[in-house]
């Protein structure tokens, strides 16, 4: 179980870094770190020695979920902002086309 706790701690550190990068609007790094996060999650749960009833393990998983939810909320906000920006650009193009005719 010690190895799983070490992987879990690495995962928590990485996930906190993901949150920091998302808060800084550094989405390029978030995307790069997500692949490493995915690998650690697979490593953590592919081990047959995982004991989800272990308090430290279950608390770490709960913390991971909370942090990931924050990152997802920030990602959704960024997605909405980009959609709004694209809509404004599209409106600008239409206006430019109308004045060009």
Secondary structure, 3 states (H helix, E strand, C coil): CHHHHHHHHHHHHHHHHHHHHHHCCCHHHHHHHHHHHHHHHHHHHHCCCCCCCCHHHHHHHHHHHHHHHHHHHHHHHHHHHHHHHHHHHHHHHHHHHHHHC
